[in-house]
């Protein structure tokens, strides 16, 4: 006996295809969430020191860009900031490269954390050109570990913030790093916008908490019911890796 096959109506095929797409999307989203949950740790960017790389569009409730001015007092914590993730595993920390953005403390006693860019690595010598208000101010020269020659290194940072930066402190003369030390700076080096190794000196490896990998949302900062400062709400978007 011959069996006749019938094609499903078009609307049934559309429903099946839509269900498959929804299932695959759900699995992908769950996979990303679980991967970030167990391999990465969430982090929020509170401040202007890494502007415009981070918090580029972050504004206070009055519309003022965080990168332009840092409000104090009553305005503290009433704004949305970048919400990202950092790799905290030993492989990521042991593989830190120049210009990676890291999360660190300046001392083991510090309660808060800092988000800065790595400028120089353990065992290196370096210096910034200190030529305030003139050409080449902020140019970086590095003598890599095991080498004897200083070479100019282009920085992946907005050139205006480099040129207008303050290099009258640590780093304006030849600086030598120990085997466990890193020199870090914020990208927003104008005035006092970034408190970093130019003020406090190099940081030791044991005070590095993780490597900042990307941004996957916005967080509204404030004080919760327990009067603890941090994100009181988070809106997620697809990760943007740095």
C-alpha positions in Angstrom: 0.0 0.0 0.0 1.4 3.4 -1.0 1.7 5.9 1.8 1.1 9.5 0.9 3.0 12.2 2.8 1.4 15.4 3.5 3.2 18.7 4.0 2.3 20.7 7.1 0.4 23.9 6.6 2.7 26.9 6.3 1.5 28.4 9.7 2.5 25.2 11.5 6.0 25.3 9.9 6.4 28.9 11.0 5.4 28.0 14.5 8.0 25.1 14.6 10.7 27.4 13.2 9.9 30.1 15.7 9.9 27.6 18.6 13.3 26.3 17.5 14.7 29.9 17.3 13.3 30.7 20.7 14.8 27.6 22.2 18.2 28.1 20.7 18.2 31.8 21.8 17.2 30.8 25.3 20.0 28.3 25.6 22.5 30.8 24.3 21.4 33.5 26.7 21.5 31.0 29.6 24.9 29.8 28.6 26.3 33.4 28.5 24.7 34.2 31.9 26.1 31.0 33.5 29.6 31.6 31.9 29.7 35.1 33.3 28.4 34.0 36.6 31.1 31.3 37.2 34.0 32.6 35.2 33.6 36.4 35.6 32.6 38.7 38.5 30.4 41.7 38.0 31.9 45.2 38.5 30.5 48.7 38.2 32.3 51.9 37.2 31.8 54.6 39.8 33.8 57.7 38.7 35.3 59.6 35.8 39.0 58.4 35.9 38.5 56.0 32.9 36.4 58.4 30.8 35.8 58.3 27.9 36.8 54.6 27.7 34.3 53.8 30.5 31.3 55.8 31.5 31.4 57.6 28.2 27.6 58.3 28.2 27.1 58.2 32.0 25.2 61.2 33.2 24.0 62.6 36.5 20.3 63.1 36.8 20.7 66.8 35.8 22.2 65.6 32.5 25.8 66.5 33.2 28.3 64.0 31.9 30.3 62.3 34.6 33.4 62.6 32.5 33.1 66.4 32.6 32.7 66.9 36.3 32.3 64.8 39.4 29.5 65.9 41.7 29.9 65.5 45.4 27.6 65.4 48.4 23.9 64.9 47.7 24.4 64.1 44.1 26.7 61.1 44.9 25.1 57.9 43.8 22.2 59.3 41.9 23.3 58.3 38.4 23.7 55.4 36.0 27.1 54.0 35.2 28.7 51.2 33.1 28.2 47.8 34.5 30.7 45.2 33.4 32.6 42.1 34.2 36.1 41.1 35.2 38.1 37.9 34.9 39.4 37.0 38.4 41.1 33.7 37.6 44.8 33.3 38.0 45.4 32.8 34.3 43.9 36.2 33.5 45.9 37.9 36.2 49.2 36.1 35.3 48.6 37.1 31.6 48.2 40.8 32.1 49.5 42.8 29.2 50.3 46.5 28.7 47.2 48.6 28.4 44.9 46.0 29.8 42.3 47.6 32.1 42.5 46.0 35.6 40.6 46.2 38.9 42.9 46.7 41.8 43.5 48.1 45.3 46.4 50.4 46.2 46.9 48.6 49.5 45.6 45.5 51.1 43.8 47.6 53.7 41.8 49.5 51.1 38.1 48.7 51.2 37.1 50.1 47.7 38.6 49.2 44.4 40.1 51.1 41.5 39.7 50.6 37.7 42.9 51.7 35.8 44.9 50.9 32.7 48.3 49.1 33.0 51.1 51.4 31.6 54.2 49.5 32.6 54.8 45.8 33.6 57.0 44.1 36.2 60.7 44.5 35.7 60.4 47.4 33.2 61.7 50.9 33.2 59.7 53.8 31.7 59.0 57.5 31.8 56.4 60.0 30.6 57.5 63.1 28.7 56.7 66.0 31.1 56.1 69.0 28.8 53.0 70.7 30.2 50.8 72.4 27.7 53.1 71.6 24.8 53.7 69.0 22.2 54.6 65.5 23.2 53.4 66.0 26.8 52.5 62.5 28.1 54.4 60.5 25.5 55.4 57.2 26.9 58.8 55.6 26.6 59.5 52.0 27.8 62.6 49.9 28.3 61.2 46.4 28.4 62.5 43.8 30.8 65.8 42.4 29.6 66.3 45.3 27.1 68.6 48.3 27.3 66.8 50.7 25.0 63.9 53.0 25.6 61.3 53.0 22.9 58.3 55.2 22.3 55.0 53.3 22.9 51.7 54.6 21.4 48.9 54.6 23.9 45.4 53.4 22.9 43.8 56.4 24.7 42.1 59.6 23.6 45.1 61.8 22.6 43.6 64.9 24.2 43.5 63.3 27.6 47.1 62.2 27.3 48.4 65.5 26.0 46.6 67.5 28.7 47.6 65.1 31.5 49.6 65.9 34.6 53.0 64.2 34.7 54.7 66.2 37.3 54.6 63.4 39.8 55.8 59.8 39.7 56.6 58.7 36.2 58.0 61.9 34.8 61.5 60.6 35.5 62.8 57.2 34.7 60.9 54.7 36.9 62.0 51.1 37.6 59.5 48.5 38.5 60.1 45.5 40.7 59.3 42.0 39.7 55.8 42.1 41.2 54.9 45.8 40.4 52.6 47.4 37.9 52.3 51.1 37.0 48.7 52.1 36.3 46.9 55.3 35.2 43.4 56.4 34.4 42.6 57.4 30.9 41.3 60.8 32.1 44.6 62.3 33.2 43.5 65.9 33.2 43.9 67.7 36.6 42.9 65.5 39.5 40.4 63.4 37.5 42.4 60.2 38.1 44.1 59.2 41.4 46.5 56.5 40.3 50.2 55.4 40.3 51.3 58.9 39.5 50.2 59.7 43.1 50.6 56.4 45.0 53.3 54.7 43.1 53.1 51.2 41.6 50.7 48.5 42.8 51.8 45.0 43.7 50.4 41.9 41.9 48.7 40.6 45.1 46.4 43.7 45.1 45.1 43.0 41.6 41.5 41.7 41.8 40.9 41.0 38.2 41.1 42.1 34.5 38.2 44.2 33.2 36.9 42.4 30.1 33.8 44.2 29.0 30.5 46.0 29.6 27.2 44.3 29.6 24.8 46.8 31.1 24.0 50.0 33.1 23.8 50.2 36.8 21.9 52.8 38.9 24.0 53.5 41.9 22.7 54.4 45.3 22.2 53.3 48.9 20.0 50.3 49.5 17.7 49.6 52.5 20.7 48.5 54.5 22.5 51.8 53.6 25.1 50.0 51.6 26.3 51.9 48.5 26.2 50.0 45.2 23.9 49.1 42.3 20.2 49.4 43.2 19.1 48.3 39.7 20.8 46.9 36.7 19.7 46.8 33.0 21.6 44.3 30.8 22.6 44.4 27.2 24.7 42.2 24.9 28.4 42.3 26.2 30.8 44.7 24.6 34.3 43.4 25.1 37.2 45.7 25.6 
